Amino acid sequence: MLIAYGDDSGDETQKRVFAAGVVVGRQEDWDFFLPKWIKKNPEGRPFHATDCDSDHGDFKNRSHEDNKQLYADNVGLFVNSQLMGAGVAISVADYWELFPFAPDNKWWPYYLCFSGALACVCEIAKLSIPQERIKVLFDRDEAKELDSTRIFDFIAKRSGEPTECLYGHIEFGNYRKDIGLQVADLIARETMKDLDNRIGPTPRWPRQSLMALRRSNRFATVCKDRASLQQYRASADLIHADPQKGKVFKEWLERNGGRDSIHMRLRFLAEGGIT
């Protein structure tokens, strides 16, 4: 059994970038990793990537240098572990421009990231020998839990697909109690910053922490920038141009009781993993 922890992240305005990140490992990998993490991040000061990176919250009374060193140390703990991670980020403004008829729900761009993160989890499961199923736990956010659960259940129940690796039902926890969620928070933030540093008001070079994670060869990011979303929109527009894909989409609509629309095509692409 593999265990995956996930969390989300966004820029300070929640208008440029949303991201979701996941960290996956076997129970023995987590058992080996957790004592090292607790030594750096005690229960009374649980790690929160944004606060540590910006000297806020539990980290506001520490020096900036100490916080930066702790962040770097935590990246090092991941790099020197057997855990694997991935993240998916999306350009929020480009999403709304390219999908103007999507539901008026601020979290809908995030759900594309969440679906993509689950796809990453399944890809990691496919790499395991022997192949194993994955238990998934995400950080609790009541605003997104219901739709996140629906997306997870839909993906998990698709018979005959690699997503059968998803085990049971998604669970939600608190990062102050579940250390795996603290690690996932770091991965989510690095994924968000990867895209935000490209499209934000002040373009920046990739962060040293991101480069260190990439050099481990066990961490990857997927950035849905404007070009990527344009391809996604083209795929949605051309669903019926492919007879087989059109047939699958029609059957999916019937199962879900929906009508053909850009919203339903987008949901079909996100939940079905068809690109």
CYANA upper distance limits for C-alpha pairs under 8 A (distance plus 0.5 A):
  1 MET  CA     26 ARG  CA      6.83
  1 MET  CA     27 GLN  CA      7.92
  1 MET  CA    132 GLU  CA      6.10
  1 MET  CA    133 ARG  CA      5.99
  1 MET  CA    134 ILE  CA      6.41
  1 MET  CA    135 LYS  CA      7.79
  2 LEU  CA     24 VAL  CA      7.16
  2 LEU  CA     25 GLY  CA      6.01
  2 LEU  CA     26 ARG  CA      5.06
  2 LEU  CA     27 GLN  CA      7.27
  2 LEU  CA    125 ALA  CA      8.21
  2 LEU  CA    132 GLU  CA      7.00
  2 LEU  CA    133 ARG  CA      6.63
  2 LEU  CA    134 ILE  CA      5.07
  2 LEU  CA    135 LYS  CA      6.77
  3 ILE  CA     24 VAL  CA      6.14
  3 ILE  CA     25 GLY  CA      6.09
  3 ILE  CA     26 ARG  CA      6.51
  3 ILE  CA     27 GLN  CA      7.30
  3 ILE  CA    134 ILE  CA      6.00
  3 ILE  CA    135 LYS  CA      5.41
  3 ILE  CA    136 VAL  CA      6.66
  3 ILE  CA    137 LEU  CA      8.42
  4 ALA  CA     22 VAL  CA      6.85
  4 ALA  CA     23 VAL  CA      5.93
  4 ALA  CA     24 VAL  CA      4.80
  4 ALA  CA     25 GLY  CA      7.16
  4 ALA  CA    121 VAL  CA      7.84
  4 ALA  CA    134 ILE  CA      7.10
  4 ALA  CA    135 LYS  CA      6.53
  4 ALA  CA    136 VAL  CA      5.29
  4 ALA  CA    137 LEU  CA      6.77
  5 TYR  CA     22 VAL  CA      5.99
  5 TYR  CA     23 VAL  CA      5.87
  5 TYR  CA     24 VAL  CA      7.12
  5 TYR  CA    136 VAL  CA      6.48
  5 TYR  CA    137 LEU  CA      5.46
  5 TYR  CA    138 PHE  CA      6.15
  5 TYR  CA    139 ASP  CA      8.40
  5 TYR  CA    180 GLY  CA      6.07
  5 TYR  CA    181 LEU  CA      5.99
  5 TYR  CA    183 VAL  CA      8.46
  5 TYR  CA    184 ALA  CA      6.41
  6 GLY  CA     20 ALA  CA      7.54
  6 GLY  CA     21 GLY  CA      5.99
  6 GLY  CA     22 VAL  CA      4.74
  6 GLY  CA     23 VAL  CA      7.00
  6 GLY  CA    136 VAL  CA      8.00
  6 GLY  CA    137 LEU  CA      6.73
  6 GLY  CA    138 PHE  CA      4.94
  6 GLY  CA    139 ASP  CA      6.90
  6 GLY  CA    181 LEU  CA      6.60
  6 GLY  CA    184 ALA  CA      5.61
  6 GLY  CA    185 ASP  CA      7.76
  6 GLY  CA    188 ALA  CA      8.45
  7 ASP  CA     20 ALA  CA      6.22
  7 ASP  CA     21 GLY  CA      6.06
  7 ASP  CA     22 VAL  CA      7.20
  7 ASP  CA    138 PHE  CA      6.12
  7 ASP  CA    139 ASP  CA      5.80
  7 ASP  CA    181 LEU  CA      6.95
  7 ASP  CA    184 ALA  CA      5.96
  7 ASP  CA    185 ASP  CA      5.75
  7 ASP  CA    188 ALA  CA      6.63
  8 ASP  CA     18 PHE  CA      7.88
  8 ASP  CA     19 ALA  CA      5.97
  8 ASP  CA     20 ALA  CA      4.70
  8 ASP  CA     21 GLY  CA      6.67
  8 ASP  CA    139 ASP  CA      8.36
  8 ASP  CA    185 ASP  CA      7.18
  8 ASP  CA    188 ALA  CA      5.97
  8 ASP  CA    189 ARG  CA      8.03
  9 SER  CA     18 PHE  CA      6.44
  9 SER  CA     19 ALA  CA      5.65
  9 SER  CA     20 ALA  CA      6.83
  9 SER  CA    185 ASP  CA      7.82
  9 SER  CA    188 ALA  CA      6.02
  9 SER  CA    189 ARG  CA      5.95
  9 SER  CA    192 MET  CA      6.78
 10 GLY  CA     14 GLN  CA      5.92
 10 GLY  CA     16 ARG  CA      8.30
 10 GLY  CA     17 VAL  CA      6.02
 10 GLY  CA     18 PHE  CA      5.02
 10 GLY  CA     19 ALA  CA      6.66
 10 GLY  CA    189 ARG  CA      8.00
 10 GLY  CA    192 MET  CA      6.78
 11 ASP  CA     15 LYS  CA      7.67
 11 ASP  CA     16 ARG  CA      6.90
 11 ASP  CA     17 VAL  CA      6.24
 11 ASP  CA     18 PHE  CA      7.55
 11 ASP  CA    192 MET  CA      7.73
 11 ASP  CA    193 LYS  CA      8.34
 11 ASP  CA    196 ASP  CA      7.87
 14 GLN  CA     18 PHE  CA      7.49
 15 LYS  CA     92 VAL  CA      6.49
 15 LYS  CA     93 ALA  CA      7.28
 16 ARG  CA     91 SER  CA      6.31
 16 ARG  CA     92 VAL  CA      5.61
 16 ARG  CA     93 ALA  CA      6.60
 16 ARG  CA    196 ASP  CA      7.65
 16 ARG  CA    200 GLY  CA      7.64
 17 VAL  CA     89 ALA  CA      7.16
 17 VAL  CA     90 ILE  CA      6.08
 17 VAL  CA     91 SER  CA      5.45
 17 VAL  CA     92 VAL  CA      5.87
 17 VAL  CA    192 MET  CA      6.90
 17 VAL  CA    195 LEU  CA      7.72
 17 VAL  CA    196 ASP  CA      6.72
 18 PHE  CA     89 ALA  CA      6.13
 18 PHE  CA     90 ILE  CA      6.03
 18 PHE  CA     91 SER  CA      7.53
 18 PHE  CA     92 VAL  CA      7.28
 18 PHE  CA    109 PRO  CA      7.70
 18 PHE  CA    110 TYR  CA      6.18
 18 PHE  CA    113 CYS  CA      7.92
 18 PHE  CA    192 MET  CA      6.88
 19 ALA  CA     87 GLY  CA      7.40
 19 ALA  CA     88 VAL  CA      5.99
 19 ALA  CA     89 ALA  CA      4.55
 19 ALA  CA     90 ILE  CA      6.86
 19 ALA  CA    110 TYR  CA      7.12
 19 ALA  CA    113 CYS  CA      6.35
 19 ALA  CA    114 PHE  CA      8.36
 19 ALA  CA    188 ALA  CA      6.48
 19 ALA  CA    189 ARG  CA      7.95
 19 ALA  CA    191 THR  CA      6.87
 19 ALA  CA    192 MET  CA      5.64
 20 ALA  CA     87 GLY  CA      6.05
 20 ALA  CA     88 VAL  CA      6.00
 20 ALA  CA     89 ALA  CA      7.06
 20 ALA  CA    110 TYR  CA      7.98
 20 ALA  CA    113 CYS  CA      6.02
 20 ALA  CA    114 PHE  CA      6.18
 20 ALA  CA    117 ALA  CA      6.80
 20 ALA  CA    188 ALA  CA      5.68
 20 ALA  CA    191 THR  CA      8.06
 20 ALA  CA    192 MET  CA      8.41
 21 GLY  CA     85 GLY  CA      7.80
 21 GLY  CA     86 ALA  CA      6.23
 21 GLY  CA     87 GLY  CA      4.52
 21 GLY  CA     88 VAL  CA      6.97
 21 GLY  CA    117 ALA  CA      6.80
 21 GLY  CA    184 ALA  CA      6.31
 21 GLY  CA    185 ASP  CA      7.53
 21 GLY  CA    187 ILE  CA      5.83
 21 GLY  CA    188 ALA  CA      4.56
 21 GLY  CA    189 ARG  CA      8.34
 21 GLY  CA    191 THR  CA      7.54
 22 VAL  CA     85 GLY  CA      6.00
 22 VAL  CA     86 ALA  CA      6.06
 22 VAL  CA     87 GLY  CA      6.75
 22 VAL  CA    117 ALA  CA      6.98
 22 VAL  CA    121 VAL  CA      7.79
 22 VAL  CA    184 ALA  CA      5.82
 22 VAL  CA    187 ILE  CA      7.33
 22 VAL  CA    188 ALA  CA      7.76
 23 VAL  CA     83 LEU  CA      7.16
 23 VAL  CA     84 MET  CA      6.13
 23 VAL  CA     85 GLY  CA      4.75
 23 VAL  CA     86 ALA  CA      7.25
 23 VAL  CA    180 GLY  CA      8.07
 23 VAL  CA    183 VAL  CA      7.60
 23 VAL  CA    184 ALA  CA      6.04
 23 VAL  CA    187 ILE  CA      7.99
 24 VAL  CA     83 LEU  CA      6.23
 24 VAL  CA     84 MET  CA      5.72
 24 VAL  CA     85 GLY  CA      6.59
 24 VAL  CA    121 VAL  CA      7.79
 24 VAL  CA    124 ILE  CA      8.32
 25 GLY  CA     29 ASP  CA      6.18
 25 GLY  CA     30 TRP  CA      6.82
 25 GLY  CA     82 GLN  CA      7.57
 25 GLY  CA     83 LEU  CA      5.45
 25 GLY  CA     84 MET  CA      7.01
 26 ARG  CA     30 TRP  CA      6.95
 27 GLN  CA     31 ASP  CA      6.56
 28 GLU  CA     32 PHE  CA      6.65
 29 ASP  CA     33 PHE  CA      6.66
 29 ASP  CA     81 SER  CA      8.08
 29 ASP  CA     82 GLN  CA      6.56
 29 ASP  CA     83 LEU  CA      7.19
 30 TRP  CA     34 LEU  CA      6.31
 30 TRP  CA     83 LEU  CA      8.20
 31 ASP  CA     35 PRO  CA      7.92
 32 PHE  CA     36 LYS  CA      8.24
 33 PHE  CA     37 TRP  CA      6.97
 33 PHE  CA     77 LEU  CA      8.27
 33 PHE  CA     81 SER  CA      7.11
 34 LEU  CA     38 ILE  CA      6.60
 34 LEU  CA    179 ILE  CA      7.81
 35 PRO  CA     39 LYS  CA      6.72
 36 LYS  CA     40 LYS  CA      7.27
 36 LYS  CA     77 LEU  CA      7.95
 37 TRP  CA     41 ASN  CA      6.36
 37 TRP  CA     74 ASN  CA      7.79
 37 TRP  CA     77 LEU  CA      7.64
 38 ILE  CA     42 PRO  CA      5.53
 38 ILE  CA     43 GLU  CA      7.67
 40 LYS  CA     70 LEU  CA      7.90
 40 LYS  CA     73 ASP  CA      8.49
 40 LYS  CA     74 ASN  CA      8.14
 41 ASN  CA     45 ARG  CA      6.67
 41 ASN  CA     46 PRO  CA      6.12
 41 ASN  CA     47 PHE  CA      6.48
 42 PRO  CA     46 PRO  CA      6.60
 43 GLU  CA    176 ARG  CA      7.82
 43 GLU  CA    177 LYS  CA      8.38
 45 ARG  CA     58 ASP  CA      6.66
 45 ARG  CA     59 PHE  CA      8.49
 46 PRO  CA     58 ASP  CA      8.47
 46 PRO  CA    175 TYR  CA      8.04
 46 PRO  CA    176 ARG  CA      6.14
 46 PRO  CA    179 ILE  CA      8.46
 46 PRO  CA    182 GLN  CA      7.89
 47 PHE  CA     52 CYS  CA      7.66
 47 PHE  CA    182 GLN  CA      6.23
 48 HIS  CA     52 CYS  CA      6.53
 48 HIS  CA    182 GLN  CA      6.82
 48 HIS  CA    185 ASP  CA      7.28
 48 HIS  CA    186 LEU  CA      7.98
 49 ALA  CA     53 ASP  CA      6.44
 49 ALA  CA     71 TYR  CA      8.05
 49 ALA  CA    182 GLN  CA      8.24
 49 ALA  CA    185 ASP  CA      6.60
 49 ALA  CA    186 LEU  CA      5.71
 49 ALA  CA    189 ARG  CA      7.10
 50 THR  CA     54 SER  CA      6.57
 50 THR  CA     56 HIS  CA      8.34
 50 THR  CA    189 ARG  CA      7.59
 51 ASP  CA     55 ASP  CA      5.98
 51 ASP  CA     56 HIS  CA      4.97
 51 ASP  CA     57 GLY  CA      6.11
 51 ASP  CA     58 ASP  CA      7.70
 51 ASP  CA     59 PHE  CA      6.80
 51 ASP  CA     60 LYS  CA      8.35
 52 CYS  CA     56 HIS  CA      7.06
 52 CYS  CA     57 GLY  CA      8.45
 52 CYS  CA     58 ASP  CA      8.40
 52 CYS  CA     59 PHE  CA      6.14
 52 CYS  CA     67 ASN  CA      6.11
 52 CYS  CA     68 LYS  CA      7.85
 52 CYS  CA     70 LEU  CA      8.46
 52 CYS  CA     71 TYR  CA      7.32
 53 ASP  CA     67 ASN  CA      7.23
 53 ASP  CA     68 LYS  CA      7.05
 53 ASP  CA     71 TYR  CA      7.54
 55 ASP  CA     59 PHE  CA      5.66
 55 ASP  CA     60 LYS  CA      5.11
 55 ASP  CA     61 ASN  CA      8.22
 55 ASP  CA     62 ARG  CA      7.80
 55 ASP  CA     63 SER  CA      8.31
 55 ASP  CA     64 HIS  CA      6.88
 55 ASP  CA     67 ASN  CA      7.42
 56 HIS  CA     60 LYS  CA      4.90
 59 PHE  CA     67 ASN  CA      7.55
 62 ARG  CA     66 ASP  CA      6.99
 62 ARG  CA     67 ASN  CA      7.19
 63 SER  CA     67 ASN  CA      6.87
 64 HIS  CA     68 LYS  CA      6.70
 65 GLU  CA     69 GLN  CA      6.63
 66 ASP  CA     70 LEU  CA      6.64
 67 ASN  CA     71 TYR  CA      6.68
 68 LYS  CA     72 ALA  CA      6.71
 69 GLN  CA     73 ASP  CA      6.54
 70 LEU  CA     74 ASN  CA      6.64
 71 TYR  CA     75 VAL  CA      6.85
 72 ALA  CA     76 GLY  CA      6.74
 72 ALA  CA    209 SER  CA      7.11
 73 ASP  CA     77 LEU  CA      6.78
 74 ASN  CA     78 PHE  CA      7.03
 75 VAL  CA     79 VAL  CA      6.72
 75 VAL  CA    186 LEU  CA      8.49
 75 VAL  CA    209 SER  CA      7.04
 75 VAL  CA    212 ALA  CA      8.05
 75 VAL  CA    213 LEU  CA      7.49
 76 GLY  CA     80 ASN  CA      6.56
 76 GLY  CA    212 ALA  CA      8.43
 77 LEU  CA     81 SER  CA      6.72
 78 PHE  CA     82 GLN  CA      8.30
 78 PHE  CA     83 LEU  CA      7.25
 78 PHE  CA    183 VAL  CA      8.48
 78 PHE  CA    213 LEU  CA      8.32
 79 VAL  CA    212 ALA  CA      7.87
 79 VAL  CA    213 LEU  CA      6.62
 79 VAL  CA    216 SER  CA      6.10
 79 VAL  CA    218 ARG  CA      8.46
 83 LEU  CA    218 ARG  CA      7.86
 84 MET  CA    124 ILE  CA      8.35
 84 MET  CA    218 ARG  CA      5.39
 84 MET  CA    219 PHE  CA      6.42
 85 GLY  CA    184 ALA  CA      8.49
 85 GLY  CA    187 ILE  CA      7.50
 85 GLY  CA    218 ARG  CA      6.76
 85 GLY  CA    219 PHE  CA      5.18
 85 GLY  CA    220 ALA  CA      7.23
 86 ALA  CA    117 ALA  CA      7.54
 86 ALA  CA    120 CYS  CA      7.02
 86 ALA  CA    121 VAL  CA      8.49
 86 ALA  CA    187 ILE  CA      7.58
 86 ALA  CA    219 PHE  CA      5.80
 86 ALA  CA    220 ALA  CA      5.29
 86 ALA  CA    221 THR  CA      6.09
 86 ALA  CA    222 VAL  CA      8.39
 87 GLY  CA    113 CYS  CA      8.47
 87 GLY  CA    117 ALA  CA      6.56
 87 GLY  CA    120 CYS  CA      8.38
 87 GLY  CA    187 ILE  CA      7.14
 87 GLY  CA    188 ALA  CA      6.52
 87 GLY  CA    191 THR  CA      5.94
 87 GLY  CA    220 ALA  CA      7.05
 87 GLY  CA    221 THR  CA      5.28
 87 GLY  CA    222 VAL  CA      6.70
 88 VAL  CA    113 CYS  CA      5.64
 88 VAL  CA    114 PHE  CA      8.10
 88 VAL  CA    116 GLY  CA      6.66
 88 VAL  CA    117 ALA  CA      6.53
 88 VAL  CA    188 ALA  CA      8.49
 88 VAL  CA    191 THR  CA      6.99
 88 VAL  CA    192 MET  CA      8.39
 88 VAL  CA    221 THR  CA      6.27
 88 VAL  CA    222 VAL  CA      5.16
 88 VAL  CA    223 CYS  CA      6.33
 88 VAL  CA    224 LYS  CA      7.92
 89 ALA  CA    113 CYS  CA      6.43
 89 ALA  CA    191 THR  CA      6.65
 89 ALA  CA    192 MET  CA      6.15
 89 ALA  CA    195 LEU  CA      7.06
 89 ALA  CA    221 THR  CA      8.16
 89 ALA  CA    222 VAL  CA      6.82
 89 ALA  CA    223 CYS  CA      5.35
 89 ALA  CA    224 LYS  CA      6.40
 90 ILE  CA     95 TYR  CA      8.11
 90 ILE  CA    109 PRO  CA      7.42
 90 ILE  CA    110 TYR  CA      7.94
 90 ILE  CA    112 LEU  CA      8.38
 90 ILE  CA    113 CYS  CA      7.20
 90 ILE  CA    195 LEU  CA      8.03
 90 ILE  CA    223 CYS  CA      6.49
 90 ILE  CA    224 LYS  CA      5.06
 90 ILE  CA    225 ASP  CA      6.59
 91 SER  CA     95 TYR  CA      6.68
 91 SER  CA    195 LEU  CA      8.13
 91 SER  CA    199 ILE  CA      8.46
 91 SER  CA    224 LYS  CA      6.78
 91 SER  CA    225 ASP  CA      5.82
 91 SER  CA    226 ARG  CA      7.38
 92 VAL  CA     96 TRP  CA      6.95
 92 VAL  CA    109 PRO  CA      6.85
 93 ALA  CA     97 GLU  CA      6.78
 94 ASP  CA     98 LEU  CA      6.53
 94 ASP  CA    225 ASP  CA      7.86
 94 ASP  CA    226 ARG  CA      6.11
 94 ASP  CA    229 LEU  CA      7.98
 95 TYR  CA     99 PHE  CA      6.32
 95 TYR  CA    109 PRO  CA      7.25
 95 TYR  CA    226 ARG  CA      8.11
 95 TYR  CA    229 LEU  CA      7.30
 96 TRP  CA    100 PRO  CA      5.83
 96 TRP  CA    102 ALA  CA      8.22
 98 LEU  CA    229 LEU  CA      7.90
 98 LEU  CA    230 GLN  CA      7.54
 98 LEU  CA    233 ARG  CA      7.45
 99 PHE  CA    233 ARG  CA      7.93
 99 PHE  CA    262 ILE  CA      8.02
 99 PHE  CA    263 HIS  CA      8.49
101 PHE  CA    262 ILE  CA      7.11
101 PHE  CA    263 HIS  CA      6.99
102 ALA  CA    108 TRP  CA      8.45
102 ALA  CA    262 ILE  CA      7.38
102 ALA  CA    263 HIS  CA      5.34
103 PRO  CA    108 TRP  CA      7.73
103 PRO  CA    263 HIS  CA      7.38
104 ASP  CA    108 TRP  CA      8.50
107 TRP  CA    111 TYR  CA      6.98
107 TRP  CA    144 LYS  CA      7.76
108 TRP  CA    112 LEU  CA      7.47
109 PRO  CA    113 CYS  CA      7.46
110 TYR  CA    114 PHE  CA      6.69
111 TYR  CA    115 SER  CA      6.49
111 TYR  CA    148 SER  CA      7.59
111 TYR  CA    270 ALA  CA      8.47
112 LEU  CA    116 GLY  CA      6.59
112 LEU  CA    270 ALA  CA      6.27
113 CYS  CA    117 ALA  CA      6.56
114 PHE  CA    118 LEU  CA      6.86
114 PHE  CA    148 SER  CA      7.98
115 SER  CA    119 ALA  CA      6.83
115 SER  CA    151 ILE  CA      7.67
115 SER  CA    152 PHE  CA      8.24
115 SER  CA    270 ALA  CA      6.42
115 SER  CA    271 GLU  CA      6.74
115 SER  CA    273 GLY  CA      8.31
116 GLY  CA    120 CYS  CA      6.80
116 GLY  CA    270 ALA  CA      7.88
116 GLY  CA    273 GLY  CA      8.29
117 ALA  CA    121 VAL  CA      6.80
118 LEU  CA    122 CYS  CA      6.82
118 LEU  CA    152 PHE  CA      8.28
119 ALA  CA    123 GLU  CA      6.77
119 ALA  CA    163 THR  CA      8.09
119 ALA  CA    273 GLY  CA      7.63
120 CYS  CA    124 ILE  CA      6.76
121 VAL  CA    125 ALA  CA      6.84
121 VAL  CA    134 ILE  CA      8.25
122 CYS  CA    126 LYS  CA      6.79
122 CYS  CA    134 ILE  CA      8.43
122 CYS  CA    162 PRO  CA      7.18
122 CYS  CA    163 THR  CA      6.34
122 CYS  CA    165 CYS  CA      6.91
122 CYS  CA    166 LEU  CA      7.73
123 GLU  CA    127 LEU  CA      7.10
124 ILE  CA    128 SER  CA      7.25
125 ALA  CA    131 GLN  CA      6.56
125 ALA  CA    132 GLU  CA      6.47
125 ALA  CA    133 ARG  CA      7.24
125 ALA  CA    134 ILE  CA      7.54
125 ALA  CA    165 CYS  CA      7.33
126 LYS  CA    131 GLN  CA      6.32
126 LYS  CA    132 GLU  CA      8.24
126 LYS  CA    162 PRO  CA      8.06
127 LEU  CA    131 GLN  CA      7.49
128 SER  CA    132 GLU  CA      7.03
132 GLU  CA    165 CYS  CA      7.19
133 ARG  CA    164 GLU  CA      8.26
133 ARG  CA    165 CYS  CA      4.82
133 ARG  CA    166 LEU  CA      6.19
133 ARG  CA    167 TYR  CA      6.22
134 ILE  CA    165 CYS  CA      6.46
134 ILE  CA    166 LEU  CA      5.56
134 ILE  CA    167 TYR  CA      5.81
135 LYS  CA    166 LEU  CA      6.90
135 LYS  CA    167 TYR  CA      5.56
135 LYS  CA    168 GLY  CA      7.56
135 LYS  CA    169 HIS  CA      8.37
135 LYS  CA    170 ILE  CA      7.80
136 VAL  CA    166 LEU  CA      8.00
136 VAL  CA    167 TYR  CA      7.96
136 VAL  CA    169 HIS  CA      8.18
136 VAL  CA    170 ILE  CA      5.84
136 VAL  CA    171 GLU  CA      6.91
137 LEU  CA    170 ILE  CA      6.31
137 LEU  CA    171 GLU  CA      5.10
137 LEU  CA    172 PHE  CA      5.81
137 LEU  CA    173 GLY  CA      7.26
138 PHE  CA    170 ILE  CA      8.01
138 PHE  CA    171 GLU  CA      6.86
138 PHE  CA    172 PHE  CA      5.38
138 PHE  CA    173 GLY  CA      6.78
138 PHE  CA    181 LEU  CA      7.47
139 ASP  CA    172 PHE  CA      5.98
139 ASP  CA    173 GLY  CA      5.60
139 ASP  CA    174 ASN  CA      6.23
139 ASP  CA    175 TYR  CA      6.81
139 ASP  CA    181 LEU  CA      6.69
140 ARG  CA    145 GLU  CA      7.68
140 ARG  CA    172 PHE  CA      5.45
140 ARG  CA    173 GLY  CA      5.70
140 ARG  CA    174 ASN  CA      6.45
141 ASP  CA    145 GLU  CA      6.53
142 GLU  CA    146 LEU  CA      7.99
144 LYS  CA    148 SER  CA      6.46
145 GLU  CA    149 THR  CA      6.44
146 LEU  CA    150 ARG  CA      6.88
147 ASP  CA    151 ILE  CA      6.69
148 SER  CA    152 PHE  CA      6.62
149 THR  CA    153 ASP  CA      6.55
149 THR  CA    169 HIS  CA      8.30
149 THR  CA    170 ILE  CA      6.94
150 ARG  CA    154 PHE  CA      6.62
151 ILE  CA    155 ILE  CA      6.72
151 ILE  CA    271 GLU  CA      6.75
152 PHE  CA    156 ALA  CA      6.47
152 PHE  CA    169 HIS  CA      8.09
152 PHE  CA    170 ILE  CA      7.24
153 ASP  CA    157 LYS  CA      6.58
153 ASP  CA    169 HIS  CA      7.36
153 ASP  CA    170 ILE  CA      8.39
154 PHE  CA    158 ARG  CA      7.08
154 PHE  CA    271 GLU  CA      7.47
155 ILE  CA    163 THR  CA      6.79
155 ILE  CA    271 GLU  CA      6.51
155 ILE  CA    272 GLY  CA      7.15
156 ALA  CA    163 THR  CA      6.07
156 ALA  CA    164 GLU  CA      6.07
156 ALA  CA    165 CYS  CA      8.00
156 ALA  CA    166 LEU  CA      5.99
156 ALA  CA    167 TYR  CA      8.07
157 LYS  CA    163 THR  CA      8.29
157 LYS  CA    164 GLU  CA      7.26
158 ARG  CA    163 THR  CA      7.43
158 ARG  CA    164 GLU  CA      7.42
159 SER  CA    164 GLU  CA      7.29
160 GLY  CA    164 GLU  CA      7.75
173 GLY  CA    177 LYS  CA      8.16
173 GLY  CA    178 ASP  CA      7.15
173 GLY  CA    181 LEU  CA      8.36
174 ASN  CA    178 ASP  CA      6.45
174 ASN  CA    181 LEU  CA      7.95
175 TYR  CA    179 ILE  CA      6.76
175 TYR  CA    180 GLY  CA      8.16
175 TYR  CA    181 LEU  CA      5.55
175 TYR  CA    182 GLN  CA      6.07
176 ARG  CA    182 GLN  CA      8.27
178 ASP  CA    182 GLN  CA      7.66
179 ILE  CA    183 VAL  CA      7.19
180 GLY  CA    184 ALA  CA      6.77
181 LEU  CA    185 ASP  CA      6.52
182 GLN  CA    186 LEU  CA      7.09
183 VAL  CA    187 ILE  CA      7.07
184 ALA  CA    188 ALA  CA      6.56
185 ASP  CA    189 ARG  CA      6.63
186 LEU  CA    190 GLU  CA      6.73
187 ILE  CA    191 THR  CA      6.68
188 ALA  CA    192 MET  CA      6.67
189 ARG  CA    193 LYS  CA      6.55
190 GLU  CA    194 ASP  CA      6.54
190 GLU  CA    209 SER  CA      8.12
190 GLU  CA    210 LEU  CA      6.58
191 THR  CA    195 LEU  CA      7.33
191 THR  CA    221 THR  CA      6.42
191 THR  CA    222 VAL  CA      8.38
191 THR  CA    223 CYS  CA      8.44
192 MET  CA    196 ASP  CA      6.56
193 LYS  CA    197 ASN  CA      6.16
194 ASP  CA    198 ARG  CA      7.37
194 ASP  CA    206 PRO  CA      7.00
194 ASP  CA    207 ARG  CA      8.15
194 ASP  CA    210 LEU  CA      8.00
194 ASP  CA    221 THR  CA      8.46
194 ASP  CA    223 CYS  CA      8.36
195 LEU  CA    199 ILE  CA      6.88
195 LEU  CA    200 GLY  CA      8.49
195 LEU  CA    223 CYS  CA      6.59
195 LEU  CA    225 ASP  CA      8.02
196 ASP  CA    200 GLY  CA      5.43
196 ASP  CA    203 PRO  CA      8.46
197 ASN  CA    202 THR  CA      7.61
197 ASN  CA    203 PRO  CA      5.61
197 ASN  CA    204 ARG  CA      5.48
197 ASN  CA    205 TRP  CA      7.47
197 ASN  CA    206 PRO  CA      7.62
198 ARG  CA    203 PRO  CA      5.71
198 ARG  CA    204 ARG  CA      7.03
198 ARG  CA    205 TRP  CA      8.48
199 ILE  CA    203 PRO  CA      6.90
206 PRO  CA    210 LEU  CA      7.12
206 PRO  CA    211 MET  CA      7.42
207 ARG  CA    211 MET  CA      6.89
208 GLN  CA    212 ALA  CA      6.68
209 SER  CA    213 LEU  CA      6.81
210 LEU  CA    214 ARG  CA      6.73
211 MET  CA    215 ARG  CA      6.65
212 ALA  CA    216 SER  CA      7.15
213 LEU  CA    217 ASN  CA      7.99
213 LEU  CA    218 ARG  CA      8.02
213 LEU  CA    219 PHE  CA      6.43
214 ARG  CA    218 ARG  CA      7.56
214 ARG  CA    219 PHE  CA      6.03
214 ARG  CA    220 ALA  CA      6.91
223 CYS  CA    228 SER  CA      8.28
224 LYS  CA    228 SER  CA      5.63
224 LYS  CA    229 LEU  CA      6.43
225 ASP  CA    229 LEU  CA      6.64
226 ARG  CA    230 GLN  CA      6.54
227 ALA  CA    231 GLN  CA      7.00
228 SER  CA    232 TYR  CA      6.84
229 LEU  CA    233 ARG  CA      6.56
230 GLN  CA    234 ALA  CA      6.69
231 GLN  CA    235 SER  CA      6.72
232 TYR  CA    236 ALA  CA      6.83
232 TYR  CA    275 THR  CA      7.33
233 ARG  CA    237 ASP  CA      6.65
233 ARG  CA    266 LEU  CA      8.41
234 ALA  CA    238 LEU  CA      6.59
235 SER  CA    239 ILE  CA      6.65
235 SER  CA    275 THR  CA      6.98
236 ALA  CA    262 ILE  CA      7.51
236 ALA  CA    265 ARG  CA      6.03
236 ALA  CA    266 LEU  CA      6.70
236 ALA  CA    269 LEU  CA      7.70
237 ASP  CA    262 ILE  CA      8.14
238 LEU  CA    242 ASP  CA      7.61
239 ILE  CA    245 LYS  CA      6.54
239 ILE  CA    246 GLY  CA      5.95
239 ILE  CA    249 PHE  CA      8.12
239 ILE  CA    265 ARG  CA      8.31
240 HIS  CA    245 LYS  CA      7.32
240 HIS  CA    246 GLY  CA      4.91
240 HIS  CA    247 LYS  CA      8.46
241 ALA  CA    246 GLY  CA      7.58
242 ASP  CA    246 GLY  CA      6.31
243 PRO  CA    247 LYS  CA      6.58
244 GLN  CA    248 VAL  CA      6.82
245 LYS  CA    249 PHE  CA      6.57
246 GLY  CA    250 LYS  CA      6.61
247 LYS  CA    251 GLU  CA      6.79
248 VAL  CA    252 TRP  CA      6.61
249 PHE  CA    253 LEU  CA      6.64
249 PHE  CA    265 ARG  CA      8.40
249 PHE  CA    268 PHE  CA      7.65
250 LYS  CA    254 GLU  CA      6.85
251 GLU  CA    255 ARG  CA      6.81
252 TRP  CA    256 ASN  CA      6.70
252 TRP  CA    268 PHE  CA      8.17
253 LEU  CA    257 GLY  CA      6.28
253 LEU  CA    258 GLY  CA      5.65
253 LEU  CA    259 ARG  CA      7.09
253 LEU  CA    260 ASP  CA      7.84
253 LEU  CA    264 MET  CA      8.42
254 GLU  CA    258 GLY  CA      7.16
258 GLY  CA    264 MET  CA      7.72
259 ARG  CA    264 MET  CA      7.68
260 ASP  CA    264 MET  CA      6.64
260 ASP  CA    265 ARG  CA      7.54
261 SER  CA    265 ARG  CA      6.63
262 ILE  CA    266 LEU  CA      6.49
263 HIS  CA    267 ARG  CA      6.70
264 MET  CA    268 PHE  CA      6.45
265 ARG  CA    269 LEU  CA      6.68
266 LEU  CA    270 ALA  CA      6.64
267 ARG  CA    271 GLU  CA      6.32
267 ARG  CA    272 GLY  CA      8.41
268 PHE  CA    272 GLY  CA      5.94
268 PHE  CA    273 GLY  CA      8.28
268 PHE  CA    274 ILE  CA      8.24
269 LEU  CA    273 GLY  CA      6.05
269 LEU  CA    274 ILE  CA      5.61
269 LEU  CA    275 THR  CA      6.87
270 ALA  CA    274 ILE  CA      7.80
